[in-house]
Amino acid sequence: MPTLTRHDNLVILKLGIIRFATSLLVVLITNVLNRVLIVEYQTPASLIAFIFAFQHLATPSGLIAGFFSDKLKPTGRRRTPFILAGMGLSLAVTPWFPTWGLMLAAAPADRQLLWLGVALFSLFGVGTTISATAVNALLVDRLPRHRRGTAMTMVWILTLAGMIVGSGCFHYLFPGEQIHHLQGIFWLFTLVAAVITLVSIRGVEIPQPVVRPRPQAVASLGRCLVSFGQSNQALLFFGFLAASVFFLAMQSFILTPFGGEVLHLPVGETTKFGMITAYGTILGMGAAYWRLRHPAALGDIVNLPIGLGLGTAAFALLGMSAWQAQAAMATAGLWLLGFAKGFYNAGLSHLTMRLAHPVFGGIFMGLWNLISGLALALGEMAGGFFLDHGLHRFGTPRLAYTAVFLLEALGLLGCLLLLHLLQVDGYWRQVSQNLGLPLLSGSDRRPGDSTTRGAER
């Protein structure tokens, strides 16, 4: 089994640090700007959720960028330009968000400001999607198959670390109410992220042949989509993916406003919410990874149900904390939610890899990214819409937030039922028959490949 060189490990670290820099920008938008607009400036949550969600509707840009970078010669630098272009676009638009936000708060009914916000968030989403796609593609280029999972886990951990550090810096460097200094804070974070990116990008891609040979046969896009559409197990998987991402995302843009409106916490304190969930996610991913190290192979089966079960409990706890306006209970719910996301991420990644195959690997992952991205955007918008509807119906923030959190808990229970109905063996029988190919399997092995499945884990 080939081992990674010191340079390979350094490349993994550098790519993770680039994603760390991206998280510094994301935390300003997700954990700071939306809270300020909804709580301090009383901008409708549904409007903010609608505009903010457009960053996730840029998911198809990753497919396009990946396609064009694949067409470049593997002996040259084909991923680095896309990493720089994506990060450059995100960095270029980030400092303008506070100015736009203040203008929108002053005139929330202005259609021009609404579409300006849509344009800004779309550009930001295109930039982050392109850079993330190129980072993951570079890992595939550089690393042998059985090492990519560990490498991507490290990149993901550093991505979460960026959320933690970004939230921590805002909390400790700018304590209390800092809404009048948002412009300077956004410029500072942008400059720091730019420096980190430029320093880390050097030497990540040395022109050389790719590690992974191209599959001998590749199914066409239309044929694969028809095959998935005719397979009830494939539809069940993608339905589960969309539903679970949707219900987990509903809280994304209402958690920090919840801390302000119900718990009456200052901006600096609610920014810590992102740190808590990120810490919990890292712990959950670590626990899930520890389970997968055991040869009994039960860890890969139970991680996803554990994540959904813990998520249900977390949203129930957050609902109780909203009902009783208890900050300590909310903190416990946030820790539990982060832990649930860790198990969910690990379990979903493993399940996805069991359903992918070199014959249609690129199409499958592209469809996976598209569905999850749309579900994420719709979930975030739905959270804001349901919150505004609850405020109108119940007349009090406590009841409105309680209703949204309990709806998420019920949604995850439904996702557990969908997961129970999914049969991996049935999926492969249906997809193989629809494609007119010999029975496929989730293994990446091809004739002449001597790598064992145990080694691939």
C-alpha positions in Angstrom: 0.0 0.0 0.0 1.6 3.3 -1.0 2.1 5.8 1.7 1.9 9.6 1.5 5.1 11.6 1.3 5.8 14.6 3.4 5.0 16.8 0.5 1.6 15.1 0.1 0.8 15.8 3.7 1.9 19.4 3.3 -0.4 19.8 0.3 -3.4 18.4 2.3 -2.6 20.9 5.0 -2.4 23.8 2.6 -5.6 22.9 0.9 -7.3 22.7 4.2 -6.0 26.1 5.2 -7.4 27.5 2.0 -10.8 26.2 3.0 -10.1 27.6 6.5 -9.8 31.1 4.8 -13.1 30.6 3.1 -14.7 29.8 6.5 -13.5 33.2 7.8 -15.6 34.9 5.2 -18.6 32.6 5.6 -18.8 33.1 9.4 -19.2 36.9 8.9 -22.3 36.3 6.7 -23.9 33.3 8.4 -23.2 34.3 12.1 -22.9 38.1 12.1 -24.6 39.9 9.2 -27.8 38.0 9.2 -28.2 38.4 13.0 -27.6 42.2 12.8 -30.1 42.6 10.0 -32.9 40.5 11.6 -32.5 41.5 15.2 -30.9 45.0 15.4 -32.4 46.4 12.2 -35.7 44.3 12.3 -35.4 43.2 8.7 -37.9 40.4 7.9 -36.3 37.0 8.4 -38.0 35.6 5.3 -36.4 38.3 3.1 -33.0 37.8 4.6 -33.2 34.0 4.3 -34.4 34.3 0.7 -31.5 36.5 -0.3 -28.8 34.7 1.7 -29.9 31.3 0.2 -28.8 32.3 -3.3 -25.2 31.5 -2.4 -26.2 27.9 -2.4 -28.1 28.1 -5.7 -24.7 28.6 -7.4 -23.9 24.9 -7.0 -24.0 24.2 -10.8 -21.0 26.5 -11.2 -18.9 23.8 -9.5 -19.9 21.2 -12.1 -19.0 23.6 -14.9 -15.6 24.5 -13.4 -14.8 20.9 -12.7 -15.6 19.9 -16.3 -13.3 22.6 -17.7 -10.5 21.9 -15.2 -10.8 18.2 -16.2 -10.2 19.1 -19.8 -6.9 20.7 -19.0 -3.8 18.6 -19.4 -3.1 16.6 -16.1 0.6 17.3 -16.6 0.0 21.0 -16.0 -1.5 23.2 -13.3 -5.2 22.6 -14.0 -6.8 23.1 -10.5 -4.8 26.0 -9.1 -6.3 28.7 -11.4 -9.8 27.7 -10.4 -8.9 27.8 -6.7 -7.5 31.3 -7.1 -10.3 32.5 -9.4 -13.0 31.2 -6.9 -11.3 32.7 -3.9 -10.6 35.9 -5.7 -14.3 36.3 -6.6 -15.4 35.6 -3.0 -12.9 38.0 -1.6 -13.9 40.7 -4.0 -17.5 40.8 -3.0 -17.2 40.2 0.8 -16.4 43.8 1.9 -19.5 45.1 0.2 -22.0 43.1 2.2 -22.2 45.5 5.2 -22.9 48.5 2.9 -25.6 46.6 1.1 -27.1 45.3 4.4 -27.4 48.8 5.9 -29.1 50.1 2.7 -31.5 47.1 2.8 -32.3 47.7 6.4 -33.3 51.3 5.7 -35.4 50.3 2.7 -36.4 46.6 2.9 -39.1 47.0 0.2 -36.6 48.4 -2.4 -36.6 45.9 -5.3 -33.2 47.1 -6.6 -31.6 46.4 -3.2 -33.2 43.0 -3.1 -31.7 42.0 -6.5 -28.4 43.6 -5.7 -28.3 41.3 -2.6 -29.2 38.3 -4.8 -26.3 39.3 -7.2 -23.8 39.7 -4.3 -24.7 36.3 -2.7 -24.8 34.6 -6.0 -21.3 35.8 -6.9 -20.1 34.8 -3.4 -21.6 31.4 -3.8 -20.0 30.9 -7.3 -16.6 31.8 -5.8 -16.8 29.4 -2.8 -18.2 26.6 -5.0 -15.6 26.8 -7.7 -12.7 27.0 -5.1 -14.1 24.1 -3.1 -14.6 21.9 -6.2 -11.1 22.6 -7.4 -9.7 21.8 -3.9 -11.4 18.4 -3.8 -10.5 17.6 -7.4 -6.8 18.3 -6.6 -7.0 15.8 -3.7 -8.3 13.2 -6.2 -5.4 14.1 -8.6 -2.7 13.9 -6.0 -3.6 11.1 -3.8 -4.2 7.3 -4.1 -7.8 6.2 -3.7 -7.5 4.7 -0.2 -6.0 7.9 1.2 -8.5 10.4 -0.2 -11.1 9.9 2.5 -8.7 10.7 5.3 -7.4 13.7 3.4 -10.9 15.1 2.8 -11.7 14.6 6.5 -8.7 16.7 7.4 -9.7 19.4 4.9 -13.2 19.4 6.4 -11.9 19.6 9.9 -9.8 22.7 9.0 -12.9 24.1 7.3 -14.8 23.8 10.6 -11.7 25.3 12.4 -12.1 28.4 10.3 -15.7 28.8 11.5 -14.5 28.4 15.1 -11.6 30.8 14.8 -13.7 33.3 12.9 -16.4 33.3 15.5 -13.9 33.4 18.3 -12.1 36.4 16.8 -15.3 38.3 16.4 -16.4 37.5 19.9 -13.1 38.3 21.7 -11.7 41.0 19.5 -15.0 42.8 19.1 -17.0 42.2 22.3 -20.5 43.6 22.8 -22.4 45.5 20.2 -20.2 46.2 17.2 -22.8 46.8 14.5 -21.4 50.3 13.8 -18.0 48.8 12.9 -19.1 46.0 10.5 -17.5 47.6 7.5 -14.1 47.7 9.1 -14.5 44.2 10.5 -15.4 42.8 7.0 -12.4 44.4 5.4 -10.1 43.1 8.1 -11.4 39.5 7.7 -11.2 39.8 3.9 -7.5 40.9 4.0 -6.6 38.1 6.4 -8.3 35.5 4.2 -6.5 36.9 1.1 -3.1 36.6 2.8 -3.8 33.1 4.0 -4.9 32.0 0.5 -1.9 33.5 -1.3 0.6 32.0 1.1 -1.1 28.5 1.1 -1.6 28.2 -2.7 2.1 28.1 -3.4 3.4 24.6 -4.3 0.0 22.8 -3.9 0.1 21.6 -7.5 3.3 20.4 -9.1 2.8 19.3 -12.7 2.9 15.5 -12.8 0.7 12.6 -14.0 -2.5 12.0 -12.0 -2.6 9.2 -9.6 -6.0 7.8 -10.7 -6.4 6.3 -14.1 -9.5 7.2 -16.0 -12.3 4.5 -16.0 -12.4 2.4 -19.2 -16.2 3.1 -19.7 -18.2 6.2 -18.8 -22.0 6.3 -18.9 -23.6 9.3 -20.7 -25.3 11.9 -18.7 -28.8 11.3 -20.2 -28.5 7.5 -19.7 -27.5 7.9 -16.1 -30.3 10.3 -15.2 -32.9 8.0 -16.9 -31.4 5.1 -15.0 -31.7 6.9 -11.6 -35.2 8.1 -12.5 -36.3 4.5 -13.2 -34.8 3.1 -9.9 -37.0 3.6 -6.9 -34.0 3.0 -4.6 -32.0 5.7 -6.4 -35.0 8.1 -6.0 -35.3 7.1 -2.4 -31.6 7.9 -1.7 -31.7 11.3 -3.4 -35.1 12.0 -1.7 -33.5 11.2 1.6 -30.5 13.4 0.8 -32.7 16.3 -0.1 -35.0 15.9 3.0 -32.2 15.5 5.5 -30.2 18.4 4.2 -33.4 20.5 4.1 -34.4 20.0 7.7 -30.9 20.3 9.1 -30.5 23.6 7.2 -33.7 25.3 8.4 -32.0 26.6 11.5 -28.9 28.1 9.7 -30.1 31.7 9.5 -32.4 31.8 12.6 -30.1 30.5 15.3 -28.3 33.7 16.0 -31.5 35.8 15.8 -33.0 33.3 18.2 -30.2 34.2 20.7 -31.0 37.9 20.3 -34.8 37.9 20.2 -35.6 35.1 22.7 -32.4 34.8 24.9 -31.6 38.5 24.7 -27.9 37.9 24.1 -25.5 40.5 22.5 -24.0 40.0 19.1 -20.7 38.8 20.4 -22.4 36.0 22.5 -24.6 34.8 19.6 -21.6 34.6 17.4 -20.3 31.8 19.7 -23.2 29.7 18.5 -21.2 28.9 15.4 -18.2 27.9 17.5 -20.3 25.5 19.7 -21.8 23.7 16.8 -18.4 23.5 15.0 -16.7 22.0 18.1 -19.6 19.5 18.4 -19.3 18.6 14.7 -15.6 17.9 15.0 -16.2 15.7 18.1 -19.0 13.9 16.3 -16.8 13.3 13.2 -14.0 12.1 15.5 -16.3 9.6 17.3 -17.7 8.4 13.9 -14.2 7.9 12.5 -13.2 5.9 15.6 -16.2 3.6 15.0 -15.1 3.1 11.4 -11.7 1.9 12.5 -13.2 -1.3 13.9 -13.3 -4.3 11.5 -16.8 -5.3 12.6 -18.1 -2.7 10.1 -21.1 -1.7 12.1 -19.9 1.8 12.4 -20.7 2.7 8.8 -24.2 1.4 9.2 -25.2 3.1 12.5 -23.4 6.5 12.1 -26.2 8.0 9.9 -29.1 6.8 12.1 -27.2 8.0 15.2 -26.7 11.4 13.6 -30.4 11.7 12.7 -31.5 10.6 16.1 -29.2 13.0 17.9 -30.4 15.8 15.6 -34.0 15.0 16.5 -33.2 15.3 20.2 -31.2 18.5 19.6 -34.0 20.3 17.9 -36.4 19.1 20.5 -34.1 20.6 23.2 -33.8 23.8 21.3 -37.6 24.0 21.0 -37.8 23.6 24.8 -35.2 26.3 25.3 -37.2 28.7 23.1 -40.4 27.9 25.0 -38.8 28.5 28.3 -36.2 31.2 27.2 -33.4 29.2 28.8 -29.9 30.0 27.5 -28.2 27.0 29.3 -30.7 24.6 27.6 -30.0 26.3 24.3 -26.3 25.8 24.7 -26.8 22.1 25.4 -29.0 21.8 22.3 -26.3 23.5 20.2 -23.6 21.1 21.4 -25.9 18.1 20.7 -26.7 19.5 17.3 -23.0 19.8 16.4 -22.4 16.3 17.6 -25.3 15.1 15.5 -24.0 16.8 12.4 -20.6 15.1 12.9 -22.2 11.6 12.8 -24.5 12.6 10.0 -21.6 13.9 7.8 -19.5 10.8 8.4 -22.4 8.5 7.8 -23.7 10.3 4.7 -20.2 10.4 3.1 -19.8 6.6 3.6 -23.3 5.9 2.2 -22.6 8.1 -0.8 -19.4 6.3 -1.6 -21.2 3.0 -1.4 -23.6 4.1 -4.1 -21.0 5.7 -6.5 -19.1 3.8 -9.2 -16.4 4.8 -11.7 -18.8 4.1 -14.6 -20.9 7.2 -13.5 -18.8 8.6 -10.7 -18.7 12.2 -12.0 -22.4 12.3 -12.9 -23.4 10.8 -9.6 -21.4 13.3 -7.5 -22.5 16.2 -9.7 -26.1 15.2 -9.1 -25.4 14.7 -5.4 -23.9 18.3 -5.1 -26.8 19.8 -7.1 -29.5 18.2 -5.0 -27.8 18.9 -1.7 -27.1 22.5 -2.7 -30.7 23.2 -3.7 -32.0 21.5 -0.5 -29.7 23.6 1.6 -30.8 26.8 -0.1 -34.5 25.8 0.2 -34.1 24.8 3.8 -32.5 28.1 4.8 -35.2 30.0 3.0 -37.9 27.9 4.6 -36.5 28.5 8.1 -37.0 32.3 7.6 -40.4 31.9 6.0 -41.7 29.6 8.8 -40.3 32.0 11.4 -42.1 35.0 10.0 -45.3 32.9 9.6 -45.0 31.8 13.2 -44.5 35.4 14.4 -47.6 36.5 12.5 -49.6 33.5 13.8 -48.5 33.3 17.4 -47.5 37.0 18.0 -44.4 36.1 20.1 -40.9 35.1 19.1 -40.8 32.3 21.8 -43.6 30.4 20.2 -42.4 31.1 16.6 -38.9 29.7 17.2 -40.3 26.8 19.2 -42.5 25.8 16.2 -39.6 25.9 13.7 -37.3 23.8 15.9 -40.0 21.2 16.5 -40.8 21.0 12.8 -37.1 20.2 12.2 -37.2 17.5 14.8 -40.3 15.9 13.1 -38.6 16.2 9.7 -35.5 14.3 10.8 -37.8 11.5 12.3 -39.3 11.2 8.8 -35.8 11.0 7.3 -35.0 8.0 9.6 -38.0 6.2 8.0 -36.7 7.0 4.5 -33.3 5.6 5.5 -34.8 2.5 6.8 -36.5 1.8 3.5 -33.2 2.3 1.5 -31.6 -1.0 0.3 -28.1 -0.7 -1.1 -28.2 -4.2 -2.8 -31.6 -3.3 -4.4 -30.1 0.0 -5.6 -27.3 -1.8 -7.4 -29.6 -4.4 -9.0 -31.9 -1.7 -10.4 -29.1 0.7 -11.6 -27.1 -2.1 -13.2 -30.2 -3.4 -15.0 -31.3 0.1 -16.2 -27.8 0.8 -17.5 -27.6 -2.6 -19.3 -24.4 -3.5 -17.6 -23.2 -6.5 -15.6 -24.1 -6.3 -11.9 -22.2 -3.3 -10.5 -21.2 -2.8 -6.9 -20.0 0.0 -4.7 -16.5 -1.2 -4.9 -14.1 0.8 -7.0 -12.3 -2.3 -8.1 -11.7 -3.0 -11.8 -10.1 -6.0 -13.5 -6.4 -6.0 -12.6 -6.9 -3.9 -9.5 -5.2 -5.8 -6.7 -6.2 -3.4 -4.0 -8.4 -5.1 -1.4 -11.5 -3.6 0.1 -10.0 -3.7 3.5 -7.1 -1.7 2.3 -9.4 0.9 0.7 -11.0 1.5 4.1 
